[in-house]
């Protein structure tokens, strides 16, 4: 057990853990690190710390592939309250992750959405690599 008493301590600990796992894995283009990401208020301290660690040169997200857990149904990605907007505003726009490595759910899918097929294909491709779901 790791005794942490504040949300800030937990967020910073989680960010250090994620950075340590990415760096220990030594990801490459052919062997990316796969990271699952939540949204909402809980991970905000973690995202802020990850951005700071990236800016300090402690981690690169160049060979990290992310999958987000949720999105509002019926909300277009351009909407400021969508999780697409949230993740870009709070994390993706501040680190060196390539756009093609970001996998977000589509809140306004059609019946046979290419987004879902693309994410399924990517998830199958990344099954052989390490996956860490951040909370």
Order of alpha helices (4+ residues) and beta strands (2+ residues): alpha-beta-alpha-beta-alpha-beta-alpha-beta
